[in-house]
Amino acid sequence: MRKALALDPKLAQGSDAETFIARKTLLPSTTGNTTFRLVGHADAKTVALAGTFNNWNPSQTFFTKSGDEWICKINLAPGKYQYKFVVDGNWILDPGNAATEDDGSGNKNSLLIVEAK
């Protein structure tokens, strides 16, 4: 008898189906005209990029580890952007960028200006 695969445990109840848990895959952003770098944080599990360019979504744009740094590349049109790095859930300013800007609510964010080419 062949066993059915069920991703939802409710579907497997009362049957011979095997239940599997689908894990979320975090794909790093490795192409684009703008590169973000974070040195250190060797023990970090995940590093994400959140800012005005992705509606501050910490689950959308991820870094990849390369040697002793984390790297993320994304395409950005010319303009002004606020952003932060999210290291294992902790939001931090970009330590490699001294430019910051207040968001109007008392929060300080890293600032990036992309010039037209």
Summary of the structure (lengths in Angstrom):
residues: 117
radius of gyration: 19.5
end to end distance: 63.5
largest distance: 64.1
contacts: 273
relative contact order: 0.20
helix: 6%
strand: 43%
